[in-house]
Amino acid sequence: MLDFQKLSASYQQALLRQIVPFWLKHSRDELCGGYFDYLAATGEVIDGNKFVALQAQQVWAFAWLYNTFDGQPAWLDHARHGGRFLSQFAHNDTLNTYAELDRRGRPVAPASGISSDCFTMMAYAQLHRATGDDEWAMLAKQTLTQLLKRRETFNKNDELPTERFQPIRHLSEPVALLKAVQEMRLLLDEDSWKESTKDVLQEITGEFLDRRTDTLREYILPDGAFINTPEGRRLNVGLTFQTAGYILDACLELGNRKLALQVTTWCLQMCAYAWNEMEGGFAHYIDFKKQPVVFPEWTQKWAWVHLEAITALTKSYFQTRHPDCPGWIKRIHDYTFQFFPDQRYTGWYLAIGQNNQPIVNAKAIASIGCFSLIRCLAETAQLLTKCGQLQPVGRNIRVN
């Protein structure tokens, strides 16, 4: 049996002594506002351009920490710093967000989907919760309205001639929307929140879930059809665990134990599929038809993937008490805490290779910031404490 309290202390220590200090010290752009999204392993700034999704994720992370973990004023100050930059530069006059800005906040690239909108809305919602300032609530609601209009436009793909293009959909979009809707719960009436949550859950489980294999597909055609390409066959390990974690949050709020049991099955199945028995750790992607790997980056191992896995499995155990979860939590935890923490400087390595050595000399890049690190470490620390208070169960649970 796991020592849940001891594990919880490990996650708190990693959060408060390694991850949070790195971002507080190195990411803040005091001159132009917002945060630096490219940071070297020792914290030096690599590039000044700013990505709206990552800016919003960092605002959300520190405001959320302030609201739910330990209300340290420095965390709220850090979140407000980024929030001011977002509200001034992240979107146009109709609150449609950009994808990328230069250091001063001038638009560099338009958004190609709704992820930036989702994370910006989440940031505003957490800032409202932390400050009680109605301006943040207004921005969150207005961003949600524009987000839904924008999503409808992208889903229609009216601008794409269908005889020449085959538009595809990516799992990250409804997953980001599910998280955003959860964040808006206190700003929506109960019926609207439940309806929106159930609609997004239905999209994920009804269209992205392959019911024959009970796996979540990363890419699908607009009608939900399978794409027989390397990308269409691949399973995104980290995104699957992240999706599972968000759905489990919704299950807890909605009281949907049946779906929680199903999601637990996805998590345990993905562990069996993606775990490297020889060297340990999860591959970034796997081909669910077991075709040869055609992209070298598929075998890389990323810190955020492992933390999302631990968080999803901890939530699974807390809600279903499945006896196989603790063993996987311990196995993934041991690997993660052995290879990803930087023993010389604060922060964690982003990715390691097949020999379990760092392969990226940076701790923040355009696609990965502090979002999963902070959220997963904090959530897992809190959940492990609660799990330690549960009574042990036998191995008679069934998950269909």
GUFIDO-170399 format. One record per residue (C-alpha): x negated, y, z negated; residue number from 1. Coordinates in Angstrom, 3 decimals. Layout:
N
px/py/pz/bavo
X/Y/Z/NUM;
...
This chain:
400
px/py/pz/bavo
0.000/0.000/0.000/1;
-1.242/3.475/0.850/2;
-2.249/5.920/-1.833/3;
0.037/8.631/-0.453/4;
-0.990/11.249/-2.994/5;
-4.688/10.824/-2.236/6;
-4.050/11.039/1.492/7;
-1.950/14.155/0.981/8;
-4.862/15.832/-0.794/9;
-7.115/15.045/2.181/10;
-4.758/16.824/4.560/11;
-4.417/19.843/2.305/12;
-8.175/20.091/2.001/13;
-8.682/19.828/5.766/14;
-6.057/22.504/6.348/15;
-7.192/25.003/3.725/16;
-10.968/24.513/3.874/17;
-11.605/23.724/7.534/18;
-8.826/24.721/9.926/19;
-7.252/27.872/8.475/20;
-10.602/29.554/7.611/21;
-11.888/29.020/11.162/22;
-8.909/30.729/12.772/23;
-8.678/33.543/10.252/24;
-12.357/34.362/10.693/25;
-12.840/33.974/14.436/26;
-9.616/34.274/16.435/27;
-8.398/37.764/15.608/28;
-9.012/40.506/18.180/29;
-9.258/43.624/16.024/30;
-9.877/45.962/18.958/31;
-7.095/45.071/21.393/32;
-4.671/43.095/19.248/33;
-3.601/39.483/19.414/34;
-6.049/36.589/19.256/35;
-8.922/35.169/21.269/36;
-7.898/31.886/22.894/37;
-11.368/30.714/23.956/38;
-13.674/30.062/21.009/39;
-16.961/28.160/20.907/40;
-17.702/25.485/18.331/41;
-19.343/28.079/16.079/42;
-16.556/30.627/16.610/43;
-18.071/32.904/19.273/44;
-15.662/34.342/21.811/45;
-15.986/32.714/25.229/46;
-13.377/34.690/27.161/47;
-11.000/37.573/26.443/48;
-7.933/36.597/28.464/49;
-4.923/35.648/26.379/50;
-2.291/32.999/26.992/51;
1.174/33.906/25.785/52;
2.079/30.389/24.650/53;
-1.078/30.119/22.514/54;
-0.681/33.628/21.126/55;
2.882/32.800/20.077/56;
1.875/29.422/18.664/57;
-0.682/31.074/16.394/58;
1.825/33.694/15.233/59;
4.303/30.912/14.513/60;
1.714/28.742/12.730/61;
0.607/31.374/10.243/62;
4.098/32.778/9.645/63;
5.357/29.213/9.148/64;
2.520/28.459/6.729/65;
3.438/31.566/4.780/66;
7.108/30.543/4.703/67;
6.807/26.843/3.921/68;
3.390/25.925/2.544/69;
1.862/28.660/0.406/70;
2.876/32.301/0.757/71;
-0.571/33.838/1.023/72;
-0.403/37.496/2.153/73;
-3.416/37.055/4.457/74;
-1.473/34.499/6.478/75;
1.473/36.823/6.985/76;
-0.858/39.675/7.899/77;
-2.514/37.447/10.493/78;
0.876/36.499/11.942/79;
2.078/40.094/12.068/80;
-1.102/41.092/13.895/81;
-0.288/38.670/16.703/82;
3.432/39.422/16.588/83;
2.848/43.093/17.329/84;
0.775/42.140/20.383/85;
3.472/39.744/21.576/86;
6.323/42.203/21.224/87;
4.371/44.851/23.128/88;
2.842/42.830/25.964/89;
4.140/39.245/26.206/90;
7.206/39.893/28.352/91;
8.709/42.256/30.876/92;
11.671/44.596/30.344/93;
14.148/41.703/30.565/94;
12.199/39.638/28.003/95;
10.978/37.037/30.473/96;
7.501/36.135/29.255/97;
4.273/36.076/31.194/98;
1.914/33.108/31.146/99;
-1.407/34.949/30.865/100;
-2.582/38.440/29.921/101;
-5.948/40.135/30.011/102;
-7.571/41.166/26.753/103;
-5.721/44.488/26.680/104;
-2.348/42.869/27.348/105;
-1.945/43.527/31.065/106;
-0.172/40.698/32.965/107;
-2.450/38.274/34.789/108;
-0.093/35.418/35.690/109;
3.686/34.878/35.593/110;
5.223/32.005/33.673/111;
6.105/28.974/35.776/112;
8.478/27.478/33.209/113;
10.032/28.172/29.832/114;
7.303/27.069/27.422/115;
5.995/30.590/26.850/116;
9.542/31.782/26.191/117;
10.149/28.966/23.710/118;
7.016/29.609/21.670/119;
7.538/33.386/21.694/120;
11.055/32.931/20.375/121;
9.748/30.594/17.675/122;
7.172/33.179/16.630/123;
9.804/35.912/16.303/124;
12.127/33.629/14.322/125;
9.404/32.767/11.793/126;
8.387/36.414/11.451/127;
12.000/37.301/10.703/128;
12.129/34.578/8.081/129;
8.919/35.861/6.504/130;
9.701/39.580/6.563/131;
13.488/39.898/6.713/132;
12.980/42.486/9.468/133;
16.011/42.459/11.773/134;
13.874/43.565/14.719/135;
12.263/40.126/14.848/136;
15.687/38.462/14.699/137;
16.938/40.621/17.574/138;
13.892/39.770/19.680/139;
14.344/36.056/18.948/140;
18.006/36.097/19.980/141;
17.374/38.135/23.124/142;
14.512/35.852/24.110/143;
16.792/32.832/23.667/144;
19.416/34.366/25.940/145;
16.876/35.083/28.678/146;
15.241/31.696/28.156/147;
18.490/29.844/28.867/148;
19.116/31.927/31.991/149;
15.563/31.331/33.165/150;
15.809/27.605/32.560/151;
18.965/27.372/34.613/152;
17.180/29.162/37.463/153;
14.180/26.843/37.341/154;
16.362/23.746/37.166/155;
18.193/24.797/40.312/156;
14.946/25.357/42.254/157;
16.922/27.335/44.807/158;
13.774/28.958/46.167/159;
12.241/25.607/47.175/160;
13.215/24.207/50.596/161;
14.118/20.622/49.713/162;
13.064/19.281/53.106/163;
9.466/20.268/52.325/164;
9.121/20.013/48.566/165;
9.936/17.421/45.958/166;
10.326/19.385/42.714/167;
9.533/17.478/39.545/168;
10.327/18.034/35.872/169;
7.939/17.782/32.950/170;
8.778/16.448/29.485/171;
7.096/19.385/27.756/172;
9.880/21.785/28.767/173;
12.862/20.172/26.982/174;
10.571/19.268/24.084/175;
9.546/22.912/23.637/176;
13.205/23.924/23.885/177;
14.177/21.371/21.226/178;
11.594/22.804/18.830/179;
12.705/26.351/19.636/180;
16.360/25.559/18.978/181;
15.400/24.044/15.628/182;
13.565/27.247/14.759/183;
16.661/29.297/15.582/184;
18.937/27.460/13.180/185;
19.201/30.298/10.672/186;
19.957/32.792/13.457/187;
22.729/30.766/15.116/188;
26.117/29.653/13.881/189;
26.246/25.985/12.873/190;
28.367/24.818/15.810/191;
26.158/26.530/18.418/192;
23.031/25.118/16.822/193;
24.406/21.569/16.731/194;
25.679/21.745/20.303/195;
22.371/23.087/21.614/196;
20.384/20.488/19.676/197;
22.512/17.598/20.909/198;
22.330/18.848/24.507/199;
18.528/18.868/24.490/200;
18.366/15.498/22.746/201;
20.653/14.075/25.411/202;
18.411/15.430/28.156/203;
15.316/13.836/26.628/204;
16.854/10.470/25.776/205;
19.165/10.314/28.799/206;
16.793/11.455/31.537/207;
13.157/11.165/30.426/208;
13.554/7.894/28.529/209;
12.953/4.767/30.621/210;
15.435/2.415/29.006/211;
13.905/-0.702/30.580/212;
10.592/-0.149/28.796/213;
11.821/2.200/26.021/214;
9.078/4.704/26.873/215;
9.173/8.445/27.496/216;
8.106/9.436/30.997/217;
6.081/12.610/31.367/218;
7.240/13.446/34.897/219;
10.584/12.731/36.555/220;
12.463/13.874/39.644/221;
15.355/16.327/39.135/222;
17.882/13.494/38.972/223;
15.773/11.597/36.437/224;
14.327/9.187/38.993/225;
10.931/7.515/38.562/226;
7.897/8.789/40.520/227;
5.529/5.999/41.557/228;
2.305/8.033/41.455/229;
-0.529/8.041/38.910/230;
1.058/11.063/37.238/231;
4.531/9.559/37.435/232;
3.362/6.291/35.861/233;
1.297/7.835/33.119/234;
2.388/8.062/29.509/235;
1.259/11.220/27.747/236;
0.279/9.838/24.349/237;
0.129/13.097/22.410/238;
3.285/14.522/23.972/239;
5.150/11.298/23.179/240;
4.206/11.511/19.493/241;
4.999/15.230/19.415/242;
8.410/14.580/20.983/243;
9.046/11.858/18.441/244;
8.185/14.216/15.590/245;
10.559/16.912/16.821/246;
13.376/14.431/17.387/247;
12.874/13.019/13.892/248;
13.239/16.545/12.506/249;
16.554/16.828/14.335/250;
17.618/13.367/13.133/251;
17.046/14.428/9.548/252;
19.176/17.537/10.006/253;
21.935/15.740/11.919/254;
21.904/12.564/9.812/255;
21.289/10.395/12.885/256;
19.582/7.290/11.453/257;
20.182/5.212/14.581/258;
18.122/7.590/16.724/259;
15.458/7.791/14.007/260;
15.061/4.011/14.159/261;
14.768/4.162/17.952/262;
12.130/6.884/17.783/263;
10.167/4.827/15.255/264;
10.088/2.065/17.853/265;
8.623/4.473/20.411/266;
5.884/5.456/17.969/267;
4.887/1.916/17.054/268;
5.025/0.823/20.683/269;
2.796/3.715/21.742/270;
0.312/2.796/19.015/271;
0.083/-0.704/20.454/272;
-0.226/0.576/24.033/273;
-2.781/3.346/23.570/274;
-5.062/2.306/20.700/275;
-8.620/1.394/21.720/276;
-9.337/-1.799/19.811/277;
-13.054/-1.714/20.609/278;
-13.966/1.841/19.622/279;
-10.824/3.059/17.887/280;
-8.766/6.099/18.726/281;
-6.070/6.905/21.247/282;
-6.625/7.522/24.929/283;
-5.198/10.786/26.232/284;
-3.074/9.026/28.862/285;
-2.233/5.461/29.804/286;
-0.648/3.939/32.921/287;
2.459/2.105/31.762/288;
2.260/-0.238/34.785/289;
-1.345/-1.010/33.803/290;
-2.717/0.269/37.104/291;
-6.427/1.248/37.222/292;
-7.280/4.587/35.587/293;
-8.022/7.062/38.380/294;
-8.845/10.191/36.360/295;
-11.833/10.233/33.941/296;
-10.092/12.550/31.461/297;
-7.435/9.916/30.785/298;
-9.773/8.056/28.431/299;
-10.766/11.100/26.399/300;
-9.630/11.286/22.768/301;
-8.189/14.534/21.440/302;
-7.780/15.624/17.841/303;
-4.273/17.017/18.362/304;
-3.078/13.669/19.775/305;
-4.171/11.801/16.653/306;
-2.650/14.343/14.283/307;
0.655/14.295/16.173/308;
0.620/10.502/15.874/309;
0.024/10.585/12.121/310;
2.765/13.169/11.625/311;
5.298/11.264/13.706/312;
4.534/7.988/11.927/313;
4.779/9.658/8.521/314;
8.169/11.108/9.450/315;
9.199/7.691/10.759/316;
8.280/6.018/7.496/317;
9.965/8.686/5.398/318;
13.243/8.301/7.307/319;
13.300/4.575/8.118/320;
10.865/2.997/5.625/321;
9.557/0.804/8.455/322;
6.825/-1.369/6.887/323;
4.528/-1.173/9.930/324;
4.114/2.599/9.696/325;
1.718/2.820/6.705/326;
-0.817/0.485/8.319/327;
-0.964/2.602/11.454/328;
-1.095/5.823/9.446/329;
-4.134/4.522/7.563/330;
-5.871/3.265/10.706/331;
-5.398/6.523/12.621/332;
-6.254/8.614/9.568/333;
-9.568/6.838/9.009/334;
-10.591/7.312/12.636/335;
-9.448/10.933/12.808/336;
-11.169/12.072/9.648/337;
-14.383/10.255/10.573/338;
-14.921/11.757/14.017/339;
-13.051/15.052/14.492/340;
-14.043/17.293/11.530/341;
-17.169/19.363/12.208/342;
-19.597/18.604/9.404/343;
-21.709/21.736/10.039/344;
-19.139/24.467/10.664/345;
-15.489/25.084/9.878/346;
-12.895/23.766/12.309/347;
-12.492/20.482/14.144/348;
-13.824/19.236/17.462/349;
-11.220/19.339/20.210/350;
-12.115/16.091/21.966/351;
-14.535/13.188/21.855/352;
-15.596/10.690/24.495/353;
-15.802/6.936/24.660/354;
-18.874/6.961/22.403/355;
-16.948/9.040/19.837/356;
-19.200/12.074/20.372/357;
-17.843/15.604/21.025/358;
-17.427/16.369/24.722/359;
-16.125/19.953/24.494/360;
-18.381/22.594/22.961/361;
-15.385/24.696/21.972/362;
-12.683/24.688/19.324/363;
-10.116/26.690/21.271/364;
-9.371/26.618/24.996/365;
-6.538/27.778/27.249/366;
-4.483/24.618/26.708/367;
-5.201/23.830/23.045/368;
-5.199/26.163/20.057/369;
-4.334/25.795/16.396/370;
-0.659/24.845/16.755/371;
-0.827/21.070/16.286/372;
-3.757/21.238/13.864/373;
-2.052/23.565/11.416/374;
1.476/22.203/11.763/375;
0.523/18.531/11.582/376;
-1.908/18.860/8.683/377;
0.591/20.876/6.644/378;
3.619/18.742/7.494/379;
1.753/15.517/6.833/380;
0.427/16.744/3.490/381;
3.953/17.612/2.364/382;
5.539/14.437/3.722/383;
2.924/12.120/2.227/384;
3.716/13.529/-1.195/385;
7.391/12.714/-0.633/386;
6.544/9.256/0.710/387;
4.650/8.516/-2.482/388;
7.898/8.970/-4.375/389;
9.756/6.346/-2.316/390;
10.270/2.836/-3.589/391;
8.410/0.151/-1.570/392;
10.454/-2.037/0.749/393;
9.990/-5.475/2.228/394;
9.450/-6.369/5.868/395;
13.053/-7.174/6.659/396;
13.858/-3.979/8.542/397;
15.061/-4.348/12.112/398;
14.679/-1.689/14.788/399;
16.635/-2.406/17.936/400;
